[in-house]
Structure formats: structure tokens, C-alpha cells
Amino acid sequence: MNGLHLIADIYRCRPNAELLTRRAALENLCVSECRNAGLSPLGAYFYQFEDETGEPAGVTGTVVLAESHLAIHTWPETGDVTLDVYVCNFSRDNSDRARHVFQRVIDALAPEETVRHEVIRGRLPVEA
């Protein structure tokens, strides 16, 4: 189950407001960037939060990939986002594909600051 897990805390984003507050815009970005990176979306579920007046607020969503998943959560009140991209590297190395989609989503959000982590998941091959 070797894999790569990319994790980002993304602060003070400056995109057009749709990416932080509109389910369809964020879902379209995430699914299309997964496809563009050469990953295989199997399905997506994105949920639209509303504020007390019924206006669109934050969005939470997941793209299920044949290779694993992308998860994203927005807080438009502060312009913050969390992003996870995890890929399995069992039948092929998807690390560069994961890094590509990760960076493209971050670029679209235009943050002032990003804190990133790369976690290698699973066991490394045993050397003979």
C-alpha cells in the first residue's frame, strides 16, 4: 500500500469568491484538475453550507479516485482552506500526478500562505 499523502493548510485565499462559496465551482475545479493530472475520478461528493440568511457559505468535498482521493474544506469567512491529496502507488507511481493536482488547486486559490506536508504512506520495499 505504498502511497503519497499531500496535506496543506491554505490561508487568506484571494480567488474569485465562487471557489470558496460555491459547491459547483469548487467541485468542477477539483474533478477537472484530477483528470488533467492523469488521475481517475470515480465520483465526487461536495456539500454546500449556507449562512443564517440562506446564502452560500463554505464547501466541503471529496473526489474519490481509482488511485485514492482528494478532500477539500473551505472557510470563506477567513479565506482559509484545507486540502488533502492521497494517491496509492501500488500499480504505478502516481506521486507526480498527485503533486500536479495539489499545486494546481493551490494556485487556483491564490493564497497568501500555505503550510504543506508530504507523508509517505505504507511500507518501503525490503532490499535483498
C-alpha positions as CSV (number, residue, x, y, z in Angstrom):
1,M,0.0,0.0,0.0
2,N,2.8,2.5,-0.8
3,G,1.4,5.9,-1.3
4,L,1.9,9.7,-1.0
5,H,-0.3,11.9,1.1
6,L,-0.1,15.6,0.4
7,I,-1.6,17.9,3.1
8,A,-2.0,21.7,3.0
9,D,-3.4,24.3,5.3
10,I,-4.1,27.2,3.0
11,Y,-4.5,30.7,4.4
12,R,-6.1,34.0,3.2
13,C,-7.1,32.9,-0.3
14,R,-7.7,35.5,-2.9
15,P,-9.6,33.7,-5.7
16,N,-12.9,34.8,-7.0
17,A,-15.4,34.1,-4.2
18,E,-17.0,31.2,-6.1
19,L,-14.2,28.7,-5.3
20,L,-14.7,29.3,-1.6
21,T,-18.5,29.5,-1.5
22,R,-20.0,27.7,-4.5
23,R,-20.1,23.9,-4.5
24,A,-20.3,23.6,-8.3
25,A,-17.3,25.8,-8.9
26,L,-15.1,24.0,-6.4
27,E,-16.2,20.6,-7.5
28,N,-15.5,21.4,-11.1
29,L,-12.0,22.7,-10.3
30,C,-11.1,19.6,-8.2
31,V,-12.5,17.0,-10.6
32,S,-11.1,18.6,-13.7
33,E,-7.6,19.1,-12.2
34,C,-7.6,15.4,-11.1
35,R,-8.4,14.4,-14.7
36,N,-5.9,16.9,-16.1
37,A,-3.2,15.4,-13.9
38,G,-3.9,11.9,-15.3
39,L,-5.8,10.6,-12.2
40,S,-9.1,8.7,-12.5
41,P,-12.1,10.3,-10.7
42,L,-14.7,7.6,-9.8
43,G,-17.2,10.0,-8.2
44,A,-17.4,13.2,-6.1
45,Y,-19.5,14.4,-3.2
46,F,-19.4,18.1,-2.4
47,Y,-21.7,19.8,0.2
48,Q,-22.8,23.4,0.2
49,F,-23.1,25.1,3.6
50,E,-25.3,28.1,4.0
51,D,-25.1,31.0,6.4
52,E,-28.0,32.1,8.7
53,T,-29.6,34.0,5.8
54,G,-29.5,31.1,3.4
55,E,-26.6,32.4,1.3
56,P,-23.9,30.1,0.2
57,A,-21.1,29.7,2.7
58,G,-18.3,27.1,3.0
59,V,-18.0,24.0,0.9
60,T,-16.6,20.5,1.9
61,G,-15.9,17.9,-0.7
62,T,-14.2,14.7,-1.7
63,V,-13.2,13.3,-5.1
64,V,-12.9,9.5,-5.0
65,L,-10.1,8.4,-7.3
66,A,-9.2,5.0,-8.5
67,E,-5.8,5.9,-7.1
68,S,-7.4,7.1,-3.7
69,H,-8.8,10.6,-3.0
70,L,-8.8,14.4,-2.9
71,A,-10.5,16.2,0.1
72,I,-11.1,19.9,0.5
73,H,-12.8,22.2,3.0
74,T,-13.3,25.9,2.8
75,W,-13.8,28.7,5.3
76,P,-14.7,31.8,3.3
77,E,-15.1,33.9,6.4
78,T,-11.3,33.8,6.8
79,G,-10.3,32.8,3.3
80,D,-8.8,29.5,4.6
81,V,-8.9,26.0,3.0
82,T,-7.6,22.6,3.9
83,L,-6.6,20.3,1.1
84,D,-5.5,16.6,1.1
85,V,-4.5,14.6,-1.9
86,Y,-3.6,10.9,-1.3
87,V,-2.6,8.5,-4.0
88,C,-1.7,4.9,-3.9
89,N,1.5,3.9,-5.8
90,F,0.7,0.2,-6.0
91,S,0.5,-0.5,-9.7
92,R,2.2,2.7,-10.8
93,D,3.9,5.7,-9.2
94,N,1.3,8.4,-9.0
95,S,3.4,10.8,-7.0
96,D,4.0,13.4,-9.7
97,R,0.3,13.3,-10.7
98,A,-0.7,14.0,-7.1
99,R,1.8,16.8,-6.8
100,H,0.4,18.3,-10.0
101,V,-3.2,18.4,-8.9
102,F,-2.2,19.6,-5.5
103,Q,-0.3,22.5,-6.9
104,R,-3.0,23.4,-9.5
105,V,-5.7,23.6,-6.8
106,I,-3.5,25.7,-4.6
107,D,-2.6,28.0,-7.4
108,A,-6.3,28.5,-8.3
109,L,-7.0,29.5,-4.6
110,A,-4.2,32.2,-4.7
111,P,-3.3,32.0,-1.0
112,E,-1.1,34.4,0.9
113,E,0.4,31.5,2.8
114,T,0.5,27.7,2.5
115,V,1.7,25.2,5.0
116,R,2.5,21.9,3.3
117,H,3.3,18.4,4.4
118,E,4.3,15.3,2.3
119,V,3.8,11.9,4.1
120,I,5.0,8.7,2.6
121,R,2.4,6.0,3.4
122,G,2.9,2.3,3.7
123,R,6.0,0.1,3.7
124,L,9.0,0.6,1.7
125,P,10.3,-2.4,-0.3
126,V,12.7,-4.6,1.5
127,E,16.1,-4.7,-0.1
128,A,17.5,-8.1,-0.9
